[in-house]
Each structure stands twice: as structure tokens, then as C-alpha cells.
Amino acid sequence: MRGEKYLQLQQFLKSNGSECIALSFGNIEMILGFKLPDSAYKYSAWWSNNIGSHTQAHSWVDAGYKTQSIQLGNQVIFKKDIIR
């Protein structure tokens, strides 16, 4: 399965079910059980919703979310993808 490394995040998002979820990078790391790569802190493209080139995107896209807002090194806001 693509994005399996980030499965814990997917499960968290699915179980939460809120329309909008704001998570700090620290919260995401606690959910995952490991530190995010440096590129997640430096490049907003790491948080792209493109599952073709970003395997980590499977965790939120497959849970029915898209990244809405990224504050690098601080937080990410996931918003329900109502088109699904």
C-alpha cells in the first residue's frame, strides 16, 4: 500500500471525522510515532494533495481530506474533501 508509513495519520483523520482539523507538526509526529522529514518542515510542496508524486498524501486523501493551509514548521489544516 502506498503511504503505509503514514497509516496512523490516515486512521486518526478517519476516526476524527471533523470537517476541518488543525494539527501542529508535533501532534502529527505524536500520531505517527516518528519525526517528520526535514522536507516537511521546509517545503509546502511536501504537503501537496498529489498522490501521484507524494506517497504521504495518501494518508489524508484516502481518509477524505485535503490540506487546506500549511504553516511550515507549525501546523497543517486538513479539510474534508466534499467532492469524494
N, CA, C and O of each residue as an XYZ file, in Angstrom:
336
protein
N       0.836     -1.187      0.000
C       0.000      0.000      0.000
C       0.877      1.246      0.000
O       1.817      1.357      0.787
N       0.565      2.167     -0.876
C       1.330      3.422     -0.920
C       1.003      4.273      0.290
O      -0.155      4.367      0.697
N       2.006      4.883      0.854
C       1.803      5.748      2.008
C       1.610      5.001      3.312
O       1.171      5.580      4.306
N       1.938      3.714      3.312
C       1.730      2.879      4.509
C       2.449      3.433      5.737
O       1.975      3.272      6.862
N       3.568      4.072      5.528
C       4.335      4.658      6.629
C       3.493      5.675      7.406
O       3.713      5.889      8.599
N       2.530      6.298      6.724
C       1.708      7.348      7.323
C       0.293      6.868      7.652
O      -0.621      7.678      7.802
N       0.118      5.559      7.761
C      -1.189      4.959      8.018
C      -1.813      5.444      9.327
O      -3.032      5.600      9.402
N      -1.008      5.682     10.349
C      -1.541      6.155     11.633
C      -2.232      7.511     11.483
O      -3.243      7.773     12.135
N      -1.687      8.364     10.628
C      -2.314      9.661     10.381
C      -3.645      9.461      9.666
O      -4.637     10.110      9.996
N      -3.662      8.572      8.696
C      -4.903      8.273      7.981
C      -5.987      7.779      8.947
O      -7.129      8.235      8.892
N      -5.629      6.866      9.810
C      -6.588      6.323     10.771
C      -7.092      7.406     11.730
O      -8.274      7.438     12.073
N      -6.194      8.284     12.155
C      -6.593      9.383     13.029
C      -7.621     10.284     12.341
O      -8.654     10.618     12.923
N      -7.328     10.673     11.096
C      -8.227     11.559     10.363
C      -9.584     10.894     10.137
O     -10.623     11.531     10.311
N      -9.578      9.626      9.753
C     -10.839      8.901      9.537
C     -11.662      8.834     10.815
O     -12.877      9.030     10.782
N     -11.020      8.564     11.925
C     -11.760      8.408     13.178
C     -12.236      9.751     13.728
O     -13.221      9.801     14.466
N     -11.553     10.835     13.380
C     -11.952     12.155     13.860
C     -13.232     12.611     13.171
O     -14.203     12.970     13.837
N     -13.238     12.598     11.860
C     -14.429     12.917     11.101
C     -14.832     14.372     11.032
O     -15.798     14.703     10.345
N     -14.122     15.259     11.723
C     -14.465     16.688     11.679
C     -14.275     17.241     10.274
O     -13.475     16.721      9.496
N     -15.006     18.285      9.957
C     -14.878     18.888      8.636
C     -13.516     19.558      8.457
O     -12.962     19.571      7.358
N     -12.989     20.108      9.535
C     -11.715     20.813      9.489
C     -10.896     20.414     10.722
O     -11.383     20.481     11.850
N      -9.648     19.998     10.488
C      -8.791     19.547     11.582
C      -7.451     20.270     11.480
O      -6.758     20.160     10.468
N      -7.090     21.004     12.519
C      -5.796     21.677     12.585
C      -4.882     20.847     13.476
O      -5.212     20.557     14.626
N      -3.734     20.472     12.934
C      -2.760     19.686     13.691
C      -1.403     20.357     13.632
O      -0.935     20.744     12.561
N      -0.780     20.491     14.777
C       0.590     21.001     14.787
C       1.501     19.899     14.265
O       1.129     18.726     14.251
N       2.680     20.284     13.843
C       3.641     19.290     13.386
C       3.949     18.315     14.520
O       4.114     17.118     14.286
N       4.026     18.825     15.741
C       4.265     17.975     16.904
C       3.158     16.966     17.105
O       3.426     15.806     17.417
N       1.894     17.397     16.928
C       0.762     16.469     17.032
C       0.851     15.378     15.977
O       0.611     14.205     16.263
N       1.195     15.768     14.761
C       1.314     14.785     13.675
C       2.406     13.780     14.006
O       2.239     12.580     13.789
N       3.515     14.265     14.527
C       4.607     13.355     14.890
C       4.201     12.415     16.026
O       4.614     11.255     16.042
N       3.399     12.902     16.974
C       2.912     12.027     18.052
C       1.985     10.953     17.477
O       2.063      9.791     17.877
N       1.129     11.324     16.562
C       0.214     10.373     15.931
C       1.004      9.320     15.163
O       0.707      8.128     15.245
N       2.011      9.766     14.415
C       2.813      8.854     13.596
C       3.781      8.008     14.417
O       4.057      6.857     14.078
N       4.287      8.585     15.488
C       5.284      7.882     16.287
C       6.701      8.073     15.784
O       7.611      7.353     16.193
N       6.893      9.044     14.894
C       8.236      9.369     14.410
C       8.264     10.817     13.935
O       7.225     11.433     13.701
N       9.480     11.344     13.797
C       9.663     12.731     13.365
C       9.428     12.848     11.867
O       9.860     11.999     11.087
N       8.738     13.912     11.482
C       8.548     14.183     10.065
C       9.902     14.491      9.418
O      10.809     14.985     10.088
N      10.045     14.205      8.132
C      11.312     14.521      7.464
C      11.532     16.035      7.396
O      10.583     16.818      7.450
N      12.774     16.418      7.279
C      13.114     17.848      7.190
C      12.347     18.548      6.075
O      11.965     19.710      6.219
N      12.118     17.847      4.963
C      11.417     18.465      3.830
C       9.993     18.871      4.194
O       9.459     19.812      3.606
N       9.365     18.182      5.149
C       8.013     18.553      5.590
C       8.031     19.905      6.305
O       7.049     20.648      6.282
N       9.159     20.206      6.935
C       9.313     21.476      7.648
C       9.719     22.613      6.710
O       9.457     23.780      7.001
N      10.352     22.281      5.597
C      10.933     23.305      4.730
C      10.120     23.622      3.482
O      10.186     24.741      2.972
N       9.354     22.654      2.983
C       8.708     22.819      1.681
C       7.212     22.541      1.752
O       6.797     21.442      2.119
N       6.421     23.516      1.409
C       4.970     23.309      1.406
C       4.562     22.253      0.383
O       3.511     21.629      0.530
N       5.377     22.044     -0.651
C       5.075     21.023     -1.659
C       5.014     19.619     -1.042
O       4.335     18.744     -1.580
N       5.707     19.394      0.071
C       5.660     18.087      0.733
C       4.227     17.771      1.146
O       3.842     16.603      1.212
N       3.445     18.795      1.423
C       2.064     18.644      1.880
C       1.064     18.663      0.729
O      -0.141     18.774      0.955
N       1.551     18.556     -0.487
C       0.681     18.553     -1.661
C      -0.349     17.428     -1.576
O      -0.092     16.390     -0.966
N      -1.488     17.635     -2.176
C      -2.535     16.626     -2.222
C      -2.367     15.678     -3.414
O      -3.253     14.874     -3.705
N      -1.237     15.778     -4.091
C      -0.968     14.980     -5.288
C      -0.477     13.589     -4.888
O       0.685     13.420     -4.519
N      -1.357     12.603     -4.963
C      -0.977     11.243     -4.561
C      -0.097     10.559     -5.598
O       0.489      9.513     -5.319
N       0.001     11.134     -6.782
C       0.862     10.560     -7.811
C       2.334     10.750     -7.529
O       3.154      9.909     -7.898
N       2.680     11.851     -6.875
C       4.100     12.126     -6.624
C       4.446     12.269     -5.150
O       5.616     12.450     -4.812
N       3.459     12.194     -4.268
C       3.707     12.329     -2.832
C       2.989     11.198     -2.099
O       1.793     11.285     -1.819
N       3.730     10.144     -1.794
C       3.085      8.979     -1.178
C       2.451      9.310      0.167
O       1.452      8.694      0.540
N       3.010     10.270      0.904
C       2.434     10.625      2.200
C       1.032     11.215      2.038
O       0.227     11.151      2.967
N       0.735     11.784      0.880
C      -0.584     12.382      0.643
C      -1.698     11.339      0.697
O      -2.853     11.680      0.947
N      -1.359     10.076      0.464
C      -2.371      9.015      0.565
C      -3.010      9.005      1.945
O      -4.194      8.692      2.073
N      -2.247      9.341      2.976
C      -2.786      9.264      4.338
C      -3.967     10.203      4.516
O      -4.960      9.819      5.135
N      -3.892     11.411      3.997
C      -5.031     12.320      4.173
C      -6.038     12.230      3.036
O      -7.238     12.354      3.280
N      -5.592     12.020      1.805
C      -6.529     11.933      0.678
C      -7.419     10.693      0.817
O      -8.630     10.773      0.611
N      -6.824      9.554      1.164
C      -7.604      8.324      1.332
C      -8.532      8.388      2.547
O      -9.487      7.616      2.641
N      -8.254      9.297      3.469
C      -9.136      9.495      4.627
C     -10.253     10.493      4.300
O     -11.135     10.734      5.124
N     -10.211     11.074      3.085
C     -11.253     12.008      2.672
C     -10.931     13.464      2.930
O     -11.834     14.299      2.962
N      -9.649     13.787      3.115
C      -9.236     15.158      3.416
C      -8.262     15.682      2.374
O      -7.649     14.923      1.623
N      -8.138     16.988      2.351
C      -7.098     17.669      1.576
C      -6.457     18.689      2.496
O      -7.104     19.221      3.398
N      -5.183     18.957      2.264
C      -4.540     20.009      3.042
C      -5.107     21.341      2.572
O      -5.196     21.610      1.374
N      -5.481     22.150      3.519
C      -6.111     23.438      3.224
C      -5.128     24.580      3.442
O      -5.087     25.529      2.659
N      -4.345     24.490      4.497
C      -3.424     25.555      4.866
C      -2.218     24.932      5.558
O      -2.358     24.064      6.420
N      -1.044     25.384      5.169
C       0.184     24.876      5.767
C       0.983     26.058      6.303
O       1.267     27.011      5.578
N       1.339     25.983      7.572
C       2.255     26.949      8.168
C       3.511     26.149      8.478
O       3.577     25.448      9.488
N       4.500     26.255      7.611
C       5.693     25.419      7.716
C       6.301     25.452      9.107
O       6.526     26.515      9.684
N       6.559     24.271      9.626
C       7.160     24.124     10.942
C       6.187     24.330     12.076
O       6.566     24.211     13.241
N       4.940     24.638     11.767
C       3.976     24.959     12.804
C       2.758     24.043     12.750
O       2.591     23.183     13.615
N       1.897     24.223     11.730
C       0.680     23.422     11.698
C       0.169     23.209     10.279
O       0.556     23.907      9.342
N      -0.702     22.234     10.157
C      -1.378     21.923      8.900
C      -2.871     21.864      9.195
O      -3.294     21.333     10.222
N      -3.650     22.410      8.292
C      -5.100     22.297      8.421
C      -5.598     21.376      7.318
O      -5.364     21.610      6.132
N      -6.292     20.324      7.739
C      -6.893     19.369      6.820
C      -8.378     19.687      6.740
O      -9.025     19.912      7.764
N      -8.918     19.708      5.532
C     -10.336     19.998      5.336
C     -10.964     18.843      4.569
O     -10.371     18.310      3.631
N     -12.184     18.457      4.981
C     -12.896     17.387      4.298
C     -13.013     17.706      2.826
O     -13.323     18.836      2.448
N     -12.767     16.713      2.001
C     -12.915     16.841      0.562
C     -14.343     16.433      0.221
O     -14.647     15.243      0.146
N     -15.215     17.409      0.017
C     -16.632     17.113     -0.174
C     -16.943     16.521     -1.549
O     -18.055     16.047     -1.781
N     -15.974     16.544     -2.453
C     -16.176     16.001     -3.790
C     -16.146     14.479     -3.786
O     -16.718     13.852     -4.678
N     -15.494     13.877     -2.804
C     -15.337     12.419     -2.759
C     -16.657     11.738     -2.655
O     -16.716     10.510     -2.606
